[in-house]
Amino acid sequence: MINLKNTSIWLDSINQKELKPLEHNIEVDVLVIGGGITGMSCCYHLMNSNKRVVLVEANRIGQGITSRTTGKLTYLQDGIYRKIKNSSGTLNAKLYYESQKEAISIVKNIIDENKINCDLSLNDSYLFTNDKNKISNIEEELELLKSFNETPLKTEKLDIEIPTLATIKCSDTYVFHPLKYLESLKKILLKNDVELYENTRILSIDKFKDSYLCKTSNLLIKAKEVVLALHYPYFLDPFFMPLKVYLEKSYIGASKVENTHSFNAISLDRPVKSIRYQDDSKNKYQIFLYGSRNIGTNLNDKEHFEKLKLLPFNYEYLWSNIDIITSDYLPYIGKINHNLYLATGYNTWGMTNGSLAGKIISDLILNKNNRYTKLFNPLRGIKIKKIPLILGSSMKPYTNELLFPKKSWYKENLRFAKKDGKSIAIYTDSKGKEHIVYTKCPHLKCGLVFNEVEKTWDCPCHGSRFNIDGICIEGPSNYDISYKNDQEEII
Ligand SMILES: Cc1cc2nc3c(=O)[nH]c(=O)nc-3n(C[C@H](O)[C@H](O)[C@H](O)COP(=O)(O)OP(=O)(O)OC[C@H]3O[C@@H](n4cnc5c(N)ncnc54)[C@H](O)[C@@H]3O)c2cc1C
């Protein structure tokens, strides 16, 4: 019988050596906050630059959004060129296409030069539809790719049994093991005098003369330049993140297979389907993503996992992941203030965009030109048409929470109470142990929803996640929700 694990295949197939937290105040040239693919890529391009470069990670390197990706390195994304063309014009769509090709070669070069073993596998990528109303979108994407001098093939079928009406196939794309890649980058960075500290959370950033003072709970880092590589930045009140982006959550399963295929695919249809294979020379897996939702809607995670389970696969792993969607489908990468840089909003394509962000931001810091700075300028305006979607997405869960604080699908092992005027929840696990947390997100006080499958408390407004004991595992929240005192009045 298969032992089903509610974690990602990547987290379960790697031993990450824990690094020490920062232990004293320091003064640095560049402080990179966040150890996902973005922060680690940025450090890679800054190493050997004669600058003191330090990366701090609130939890463990690579264990944020990057640890739950599907790990494709592809420029054939989910109809993205058509979307960018419609929001910002064909020239920008072409430049984005070029950026993604460049990102792939950046990662490939790093892997080749350093002989990194991260299960990199050359793949064809497919974009497909089985919806007759979407065939014209496939055709438009194909024509756009041709106009960029790409030579995609139009085919009717995938190499496996997924019904399709139209597909596009592109070559020279890859899949890899994102955490093996980051673990190798970690070793390279440490060898090249980049300092990496885990379990070191930055709680505030204040401008001080020409530098920034970045505070943890008990230490101070003075940095000439600061890179915010923390997925959903907490600190940027004037940047108005909640008014600029919304978030999407997707559900993924990995099951053992006899044979793998050297292709990956994604559909234009809803529910979205995405597939790739993973072969680490010991085990072969099919990784299948089925269904994405705006995080503010259809909040019952179990129901979404059940839909994934209806597919005829024997899952060994089930997990979910959240990414940030921008109003024009272009990431925010670049300078947002004097010597303050931001990289986020990858629209679910952060293996390429996070890797590229590392190069763009290091170029800005090292005063080198980069042809993508204008395209990804984080200070550009938002698309007005998208404002109702963005606002609706974060406001709806607030009202929903006021009307229905206890979700209809919650079981008896989840009780609610009030303590000192604050709402708490008590989850009793299968061994009878109680796990008590506050139920409001410390970020903007949105009511949290319990994800019964992964045993996490998830914020339906801005995507923060907390483990069963209330430890923050994903921002924007920068604080835990753990409740220490167990004297409650049950209501
Ligand atoms: C379902 C799904 C599938 C995907 N599949 C693909 C794919 O196949 N290909 C692709 O290109 N992209 C994919 N993506 C997108 C990609 O995974 C993400 O965009 C990317 O991993 C984001 O990387 P990051 O470094 O920005 O964020 P993270 O990996 O989340 O790193 C940010 C880090 O910052 C840390 N941090 C936060 N706050 C602080 C603080 N205050 N102090 C210190 N550290 C802090 C966090 O702990 C975290 O480790 C997928 C996304 C989803 C949702």
The ligand as an ORCA input file, in Angstrom:
! r2SCAN-3c Opt
* xyz 0 1
  C       1.432     25.242     -8.331
  C       2.619     25.987     -8.831
  C       3.458     25.390     -9.770
  C       4.549     26.107    -10.259
  N       5.329     25.523    -11.209
  C       6.288     26.260    -11.820
  C       7.040     25.723    -12.894
  O       6.863     24.572    -13.291
  N       7.950     26.523    -13.499
  C       8.143     27.804    -13.103
  O       8.925     28.516    -13.747
  N       7.500     28.317    -12.017
  C       6.575     27.579    -11.374
  N       5.883     28.091    -10.324
  C       6.253     29.408     -9.773
  C       7.465     29.330     -8.848
  O       7.422     28.163     -8.060
  C       7.526     30.544     -7.919
  O       7.225     31.709     -8.631
  C       8.920     30.701     -7.328
  O       9.281     29.496     -6.667
  C       8.978     31.852     -6.336
  O      10.285     31.898     -5.836
  P      10.717     33.017     -4.801
  O      12.165     32.851     -4.545
  O      10.257     34.340     -5.291
  O       9.844     32.717     -3.510
  P      10.084     31.669     -2.336
  O      10.590     30.383     -2.838
  O       8.836     31.642     -1.531
  O      11.248     32.328     -1.504
  C      11.013     33.449     -0.668
  C      11.683     33.167      0.673
  O      11.647     34.361      1.455
  C      11.552     33.971      2.797
  N      11.063     35.121      3.594
  C       9.826     35.662      3.577
  N       9.752     36.690      4.459
  C      10.983     36.799      5.030
  C      11.530     37.670      6.012
  N      10.802     38.619      6.586
  N      12.836     37.506      6.375
  C      13.598     36.536      5.797
  N      13.106     35.680      4.850
  C      11.822     35.803      4.472
  C      10.565     32.818      2.768
  O      10.689     32.006      3.925
  C      10.967     32.092      1.485
  O      11.844     31.016      1.724
  C       4.808     27.406     -9.791
  C       3.972     27.997     -8.839
  C       2.890     27.303     -8.365
  C       1.986     27.961     -7.371
*
